[in-house]
């Protein structure tokens, strides 16, 4: 794909959609070949992982996903959006160590 993907602008829009801050809304761009047999007319595959809060009902999440598609469409990008929620007790993260000064 040769279309530009304006990550800073999209991050701002996604923060507004989900009510999050940039520090917790990380966008990662990976350009890869799709070798699956499923083929959609998409420019980008958006994979979202979010903390499963009670207020994030199915309806709320599906509406947010449609808004995410709209944010990408504003930049002439067709988005295939997937979202997975997790429970805090089952979330693990090991960041890189802080270098000694």
DSSP file (Angstrom, degrees, kcal/mol; ACC not computed):
  #  RESIDUE AA STRUCTURE BP1 BP2  ACC     N-H-->O    O-->H-N    N-H-->O    O-->H-N    TCO  KAPPA ALPHA  PHI   PSI    X-CA   Y-CA   Z-CA
    1    1 A X              0   0    0      0, 0.0    42,-0.0     0, 0.0    30,-0.0   0.000 360.0 360.0 360.0 138.5    0.0    0.0    0.0
    2    2 A X        +     0   0    0      2,-0.1     2,-0.1     0, 0.0     0, 0.0   0.469 360.0 114.1-110.4  -4.0    1.3    3.4   -0.9
    3    3 A X  S    S-     0   0    0      1,-0.1     2,-0.1    40,-0.1    73,-0.0  -0.424  71.9-112.0 -67.9 141.6   -1.2    5.6    0.9
    4    4 A X        -     0   0    0     -2,-0.1     2,-0.5    71,-0.0    -1,-0.1  -0.459  21.7-150.3 -71.0 147.9    0.2    7.7    3.8
    5    5 A X        -     0   0    0     -2,-0.1     2,-1.6    72,-0.0    -1,-0.0  -0.921   6.0-150.9-121.1 103.0   -1.0    6.8    7.2
    6    6 A X     >  +     0   0    0     -2,-0.5     4,-2.4     1,-0.2     5,-0.2  -0.540  18.2 179.3 -78.9  87.5   -1.0    9.9    9.5
    7    7 A X  H  > S+     0   0    0     -2,-1.6     4,-2.9     1,-0.2     5,-0.2   0.870  74.6  53.0 -60.3 -42.5   -0.4    8.2   12.9
    8    8 A X  H  > S+     0   0    0      1,-0.2     4,-1.9     2,-0.2    -1,-0.2   0.926 112.8  44.4 -62.1 -44.7   -0.3   11.4   15.0
    9    9 A X  H  > S+     0   0    0      1,-0.2     4,-2.0     2,-0.2    -1,-0.2   0.909 115.3  48.1 -65.1 -42.9   -3.7   12.5   13.7
   10   10 A X  H  X S+     0   0    0     -4,-2.4     4,-2.8     2,-0.2    -2,-0.2   0.884 108.4  54.2 -66.7 -38.4   -5.2    9.1   14.0
   11   11 A X  H  X S+     0   0    0     -4,-2.9     4,-2.4    -5,-0.2    -1,-0.2   0.923 108.0  50.4 -61.3 -43.2   -3.9    8.7   17.6
   12   12 A X  H  X S+     0   0    0     -4,-1.9     4,-1.7    -5,-0.2    -1,-0.2   0.917 112.3  47.0 -60.1 -44.3   -5.6   12.0   18.5
   13   13 A X  H  X S+     0   0    0     -4,-2.0     4,-2.3     1,-0.2    -2,-0.2   0.906 111.4  50.4 -65.7 -41.5   -8.9   10.8   17.0
   14   14 A X  H  X S+     0   0    0     -4,-2.8     4,-2.4     1,-0.2     6,-0.2   0.877 107.1  54.5 -66.2 -36.5   -8.7    7.4   18.7
   15   15 A X  H  X>S+     0   0    0     -4,-2.4     5,-1.6    -5,-0.2     4,-1.4   0.904 110.2  47.2 -61.2 -40.5   -8.0    9.0   22.1
   16   16 A X  H  <5S+     0   0    0     -4,-1.7    -2,-0.2     2,-0.2    -1,-0.2   0.907 111.8  50.4 -67.2 -41.6  -11.2   11.1   21.6
   17   17 A X  H  <5S+     0   0    0     -4,-2.3    -2,-0.2     1,-0.2    -1,-0.2   0.932 122.9  29.6 -61.8 -47.2  -13.2    8.1   20.6
   18   18 A X  H  <5S-     0   0    0     -4,-2.4    -1,-0.2    -5,-0.1    -2,-0.2   0.509 104.1-120.5 -95.7  -6.0  -12.2    5.9   23.5
   19   19 A X  T  <5 +     0   0    0     -4,-1.4     2,-0.2    -5,-0.2    -3,-0.2   0.897  68.1 134.1  67.6  39.5  -11.6    8.7   26.1
   20   20 A X      < -     0   0    0     -5,-1.6     2,-0.3    -6,-0.2    -1,-0.2  -0.591  54.6-113.2-114.6 176.1   -8.0    7.7   26.6
   21   21 A X    >>  -     0   0    0     -2,-0.2     3,-1.7    -3,-0.1     4,-0.7  -0.779  29.2-112.0-108.4 155.2   -4.6    9.5   26.7
   22   22 A X  G >4 S+     0   0    0     -2,-0.3     3,-0.7     1,-0.3    -1,-0.1   0.818 114.3  64.6 -55.1 -31.4   -1.8    9.2   24.2
   23   23 A X  G 34 S+     0   0    0      1,-0.2    -1,-0.3     3,-0.1     3,-0.1   0.771 112.3  34.1 -65.5 -23.9    0.4    7.4   26.7
   24   24 A X  G <4 S+     0   0    0     -3,-1.7     2,-0.6     1,-0.2    -1,-0.2   0.363 106.0  74.7-110.8   3.8   -2.0    4.5   26.7
   25   25 A X    <<  +     0   0    0     -3,-0.7     2,-0.5    -4,-0.7    -1,-0.2  -0.774  65.7 179.5-118.3  84.7   -3.1    4.7   23.1
   26   26 A X        -     0   0    0     -2,-0.6     2,-0.5    -3,-0.1    -3,-0.1  -0.736  13.3-160.4 -93.2 129.3   -0.1    3.3   21.1
   27   27 A X        -     0   0    0     -2,-0.5     2,-0.5     2,-0.0    -2,-0.0  -0.934   7.7-171.5-106.9 129.4   -0.3    3.0   17.4
   28   28 A X        -     0   0    0     -2,-0.5     2,-0.6     2,-0.1    -2,-0.0  -0.984   9.3-153.7-123.2 124.9    2.2    0.7   15.7
   29   29 A X        +     0   0    0     -2,-0.5     2,-0.5     2,-0.0    -2,-0.0  -0.879  18.4 171.5-102.0 119.7    2.6    0.6   12.0
   30   30 A X        -     0   0    0     -2,-0.6     2,-0.7     2,-0.0    -2,-0.1  -0.990  21.5-150.7-127.2 122.4    3.8   -2.7   10.5
   31   31 A X        +     0   0    0     -2,-0.5     2,-0.3     2,-0.0    -2,-0.0  -0.837  34.6 154.5 -95.1 115.6    3.8   -3.2    6.8
   32   32 A X        -     0   0    0     -2,-0.7     2,-0.3     0, 0.0    -2,-0.0  -0.922  45.5-106.6-138.0 160.3    3.3   -6.9    6.0
   33   33 A X        -     0   0    0     -2,-0.3     2,-0.7     2,-0.0    -2,-0.0  -0.715  31.2-131.7 -85.2 139.1    2.0   -9.1    3.3
   34   34 A X        +     0   0    0     -2,-0.3    -1,-0.0     1,-0.1     0, 0.0  -0.841  29.8 171.7 -94.5 113.0   -1.4  -10.7    3.9
   35   35 A X        +     0   0    0     -2,-0.7    -1,-0.1     2,-0.0     2,-0.1   0.248  39.0 114.2-105.0  11.1   -1.2  -14.4    3.2
   36   36 A X  S    S-     0   0    0      2,-0.2    -2,-0.1     1,-0.1     0, 0.0  -0.381  72.3-126.2 -79.4 161.8   -4.6  -15.4    4.5
   37   37 A X  S    S+     0   0    0     -2,-0.1     2,-0.4     2,-0.0    -1,-0.1   0.684  88.3  91.6 -80.8 -16.8   -7.3  -16.7    2.3
   38   38 A X        -     0   0    0      2,-0.0     2,-0.5     1,-0.0    -2,-0.2  -0.636  60.2-172.6 -77.0 131.9   -9.7  -14.1    3.7
   39   39 A X        +     0   0    0     -2,-0.4     2,-0.3     2,-0.0    -2,-0.0  -0.978   8.7 176.3-132.1 123.0   -9.6  -11.0    1.6
   40   40 A X        -     0   0    0     -2,-0.5     2,-2.0     2,-0.1    40,-0.1  -0.854  43.7-109.1-116.9 156.1  -11.3   -7.8    2.4
   41   41 A X  S    S+     0   0    0     -2,-0.3     2,-0.3    38,-0.1    -2,-0.0  -0.566  71.2 142.1 -82.0  76.4  -11.1   -4.5    0.5
   42   42 A X        -     0   0    0     -2,-2.0    37,-0.2     1,-0.1     3,-0.1  -0.881  48.8-166.6-123.9 149.8   -9.0   -2.9    3.2
   43   43 A X  S    S+     0   0    0     35,-3.1     2,-0.3    -2,-0.3    36,-0.2   0.730  84.1  20.3 -96.0 -33.8   -6.1   -0.5    3.3
   44   44 A X  E     -a   79   0A   0     34,-2.1    36,-2.5     2,-0.0     2,-0.6  -0.977  62.1-143.2-138.7 148.9   -5.3   -1.2    7.0
   45   45 A X  E     -a   80   0A   0     -2,-0.3     2,-0.6    34,-0.2    36,-0.2  -0.966  21.9-159.8-109.9 117.1   -6.0   -3.9    9.6
   46   46 A X  E     -a   81   0A   0     34,-2.9    36,-3.0    -2,-0.6     2,-0.6  -0.883   7.4-172.4-104.9 117.9   -6.6   -2.2   13.0
   47   47 A X  E     -a   82   0A   0     -2,-0.6     2,-0.4    34,-0.2    36,-0.2  -0.943   8.3-171.9-113.6 113.9   -6.1   -4.6   16.0
   48   48 A X  E     -a   83   0A   0     34,-2.9    36,-2.8    -2,-0.6     2,-0.5  -0.886  12.2-168.1-112.2 134.5   -7.2   -3.0   19.3
   49   49 A X  E     +a   84   0A   0     -2,-0.4     2,-0.4    34,-0.2    36,-0.2  -0.989  19.2 174.6-117.3 129.9   -6.6   -4.4   22.8
   50   50 A X  E     -a   85   0A   0     34,-2.3    36,-1.8    -2,-0.5     2,-0.2  -0.978  37.8-101.4-139.3 147.2   -8.6   -2.7   25.5
   51   51 A X  E     -a   86   0A   0     -2,-0.4     2,-1.3    34,-0.2    36,-0.2  -0.484  41.0-121.7 -64.3 130.6   -9.2   -3.1   29.2
   52   52 A X        +     0   0    0     34,-3.3     2,-0.2    -2,-0.2    36,-0.2  -0.627  40.2 175.8 -82.1  92.3  -12.6   -4.7   29.7
   53   53 A X    >   -     0   0    0     -2,-1.3     3,-1.6     1,-0.1    34,-0.0  -0.660  41.4-116.9 -93.4 152.2  -14.5   -2.2   31.9
   54   54 A X  T 3  S+     0   0    0      1,-0.3    -1,-0.1    -2,-0.2    -2,-0.0   0.856 115.2  56.8 -56.4 -35.4  -18.2   -2.6   32.8
   55   55 A X  T 3  S+     0   0    0      1,-0.2     2,-1.7     2,-0.1    -1,-0.3   0.635  85.9  84.8 -73.9 -11.6  -19.1    0.5   31.0
   56   56 A X    <   +     0   0    0     -3,-1.6    -1,-0.2     4,-0.1    -2,-0.0  -0.543  68.7 174.5 -88.7  72.2  -17.6   -0.9   27.8
   57   57 A X     >  -     0   0    0     -2,-1.7     4,-2.8     1,-0.1     5,-0.2  -0.189  48.1 -99.9 -71.0 168.8  -20.7   -2.8   26.8
   58   58 A X  H  > S+     0   0    0      1,-0.2     4,-2.8     2,-0.2     5,-0.2   0.918 125.9  49.0 -56.2 -45.0  -21.0   -4.6   23.5
   59   59 A X  H  > S+     0   0    0      2,-0.2     4,-2.3     1,-0.2    -1,-0.2   0.911 111.3  49.3 -63.6 -42.8  -23.0   -1.7   22.0
   60   60 A X  H  > S+     0   0    0      2,-0.2     4,-2.3     1,-0.2    -2,-0.2   0.926 113.8  45.8 -61.0 -46.2  -20.4    0.9   23.3
   61   61 A X  H  X S+     0   0    0     -4,-2.8     4,-2.5     2,-0.2    -2,-0.2   0.925 112.4  49.3 -66.3 -45.4  -17.5   -1.1   21.8
   62   62 A X  H  X S+     0   0    0     -4,-2.8     4,-1.9    -5,-0.2    -1,-0.2   0.895 111.8  49.6 -62.6 -38.9  -19.2   -1.7   18.4
   63   63 A X  H  X S+     0   0    0     -4,-2.3     4,-2.0    -5,-0.2    -1,-0.2   0.924 111.0  49.7 -63.6 -43.8  -20.1    2.0   18.2
   64   64 A X  H  X S+     0   0    0     -4,-2.3     4,-2.2     1,-0.2    -2,-0.2   0.883 108.0  53.6 -61.6 -38.6  -16.5    2.9   19.0
   65   65 A X  H  X S+     0   0    0     -4,-2.5     4,-2.2     2,-0.2    -1,-0.2   0.889 107.7  50.4 -64.6 -38.5  -15.2    0.5   16.4
   66   66 A X  H  X S+     0   0    0     -4,-1.9     4,-2.0     2,-0.2    -1,-0.2   0.880 109.7  51.3 -65.4 -36.8  -17.4    2.1   13.7
   67   67 A X  H  X S+     0   0    0     -4,-2.0     4,-2.3     2,-0.2    -2,-0.2   0.872 106.9  53.9 -66.9 -35.9  -16.0    5.5   14.8
   68   68 A X  H  X S+     0   0    0     -4,-2.2     4,-2.0     2,-0.2    -2,-0.2   0.931 107.4  50.2 -62.2 -45.2  -12.5    4.1   14.4
   69   69 A X  H  X S+     0   0    0     -4,-2.2     4,-2.5     1,-0.2    -2,-0.2   0.910 110.3  51.2 -57.6 -41.0  -13.4    3.1   10.9
   70   70 A X  H  X S+     0   0    0     -4,-2.0     4,-2.1     2,-0.2    -2,-0.2   0.878 105.2  55.2 -63.9 -38.6  -14.7    6.6   10.3
   71   71 A X  H  < S+     0   0    0     -4,-2.3     4,-0.3     1,-0.2    -1,-0.2   0.899 112.3  43.0 -62.0 -40.4  -11.4    8.1   11.6
   72   72 A X  H ><>S+     0   0    0     -4,-2.0     5,-1.8     1,-0.2     3,-1.6   0.885 110.0  56.4 -71.7 -38.4   -9.4    6.2    9.1
   73   73 A X  H ><5S+     0   0    0     -4,-2.5     3,-2.5     1,-0.3    -2,-0.2   0.854  95.5  66.0 -61.5 -33.8  -12.0    6.9    6.4
   74   74 A X  T 3<5S+     0   0    0     -4,-2.1    -1,-0.3     1,-0.3    -2,-0.2   0.740 104.9  45.7 -57.7 -21.6  -11.4   10.7    7.1
   75   75 A X  T < 5S-     0   0    0     -3,-1.6    -1,-0.3    -4,-0.3    -2,-0.2   0.048 126.2-102.8-108.8  22.6   -7.9   10.0    5.7
   76   76 A X  T < 5S+     0   0    0     -3,-2.5     2,-0.4     1,-0.2    -3,-0.2   0.846  80.6 133.6  61.1  37.0   -9.1    8.0    2.7
   77   77 A X      < -     0   0    0     -5,-1.8     2,-0.6    -8,-0.2    -1,-0.2  -0.972  52.4-141.5-121.3 131.8   -8.2    4.7    4.3
   78   78 A X        -     0   0    0     -2,-0.4   -35,-3.1    -3,-0.1   -34,-2.1  -0.825  26.3-158.4 -91.1 119.4  -10.5    1.6    4.5
   79   79 A X  E     -a   44   0A   0     -2,-0.6     2,-0.7   -10,-0.2   -34,-0.2  -0.850  20.0-157.9-108.7 133.2  -10.0    0.0    7.9
   80   80 A X  E     -a   45   0A   0    -36,-2.5   -34,-2.9    -2,-0.4     2,-0.4  -0.942  29.6-158.0 -99.4 111.1  -10.8   -3.6    8.9
   81   81 A X  E     +a   46   0A   0     -2,-0.7     2,-0.4   -36,-0.2   -34,-0.2  -0.814  19.1 176.7-107.1 131.2  -11.2   -3.2   12.7
   82   82 A X  E     -a   47   0A   0    -36,-3.0   -34,-2.9    -2,-0.4     2,-0.4  -0.985   7.0-170.8-125.9 138.0  -10.8   -5.9   15.4
   83   83 A X  E     -a   48   0A   0     -2,-0.4     2,-0.4   -36,-0.2   -34,-0.2  -0.997   5.3-175.4-135.0 134.6  -11.0   -5.3   19.1
   84   84 A X  E     -a   49   0A   0    -36,-2.8   -34,-2.3    -2,-0.4     2,-0.3  -0.994  11.9-151.8-127.5 131.3  -10.3   -7.6   22.0
   85   85 A X  E     -a   50   0A   0     -2,-0.4     2,-0.3   -36,-0.2   -34,-0.2  -0.697  11.3-165.0 -99.6 157.2  -10.9   -6.8   25.6
   86   86 A X  E     -a   51   0A   0    -36,-1.8   -34,-3.3    -2,-0.3     2,-0.4  -0.935  21.2-115.6-136.0 159.5   -8.9   -8.2   28.5
   87   87 A X    >   -     0   0    0     -2,-0.3     3,-1.6   -36,-0.2     4,-0.1  -0.779  23.9-127.7 -94.8 140.7   -9.3   -8.5   32.3
   88   88 A X  G >  S+     0   0    0     -2,-0.4     3,-1.3     1,-0.3    -1,-0.1   0.839 108.6  58.0 -56.6 -36.5   -6.8   -6.6   34.4
   89   89 A X  G 3  S+     0   0    0      1,-0.3    -1,-0.3     3,-0.0    -3,-0.0   0.705 110.6  44.7 -66.7 -19.2   -6.0   -9.7   36.5
   90   90 A X  G <  S+     0   0    0     -3,-1.6     2,-0.5     2,-0.0    -1,-0.3   0.158  90.8 102.0-112.3  17.3   -5.0  -11.5   33.3
   91   91 A X    <   -     0   0    0     -3,-1.3     2,-0.4    -4,-0.1    -5,-0.0  -0.885  46.5-178.4-105.3 131.3   -2.9   -8.8   31.7
   92   92 A X        +     0   0    0     -2,-0.5     2,-0.3     2,-0.0    -2,-0.0  -0.977   5.0 174.1-130.8 143.1    0.9   -9.0   31.9
   93   93 A X        -     0   0    0     -2,-0.4     2,-0.5     2,-0.0    -2,-0.0  -0.971  14.1-170.6-150.9 130.8    3.5   -6.6   30.7
   94   94 A X        -     0   0    0     -2,-0.3     3,-0.1     3,-0.0    -2,-0.0  -0.874  18.2-163.2-123.1  96.3    7.2   -6.5   31.0
   95   95 A X        -     0   0    0     -2,-0.5     3,-0.1     1,-0.1    -2,-0.0  -0.281  36.1 -82.9 -72.6 164.5    8.6   -3.2   29.7
   96   96 A X        -     0   0    0      1,-0.1    -1,-0.1     3,-0.0     3,-0.0  -0.350  57.4 -94.8 -63.6 149.5   12.3   -2.8   28.9
   97   97 A X        -     0   0    0      1,-0.1     2,-0.5    -3,-0.1    -1,-0.1  -0.300  36.8-109.7 -65.0 149.6   14.5   -2.0   32.0
   98   98 A X        -     0   0    0     -3,-0.1    -1,-0.1     1,-0.1    -3,-0.0  -0.686  39.8-115.3 -78.4 125.7   15.3    1.5   32.8
   99   99 A X        -     0   0    0     -2,-0.5     2,-0.2     1,-0.1    -1,-0.1  -0.310  25.9-115.0 -65.2 144.7   19.0    2.2   32.1
  100  100 A X              0   0    0      1,-0.1    -1,-0.1    -3,-0.0    -3,-0.0  -0.565 360.0 360.0 -74.8 140.8   21.3    3.0   35.0
  101  101 A X              0   0    0     -2,-0.2    -1,-0.1     0, 0.0    -2,-0.1   0.440 360.0 360.0 -92.8 360.0   22.8    6.5   34.9
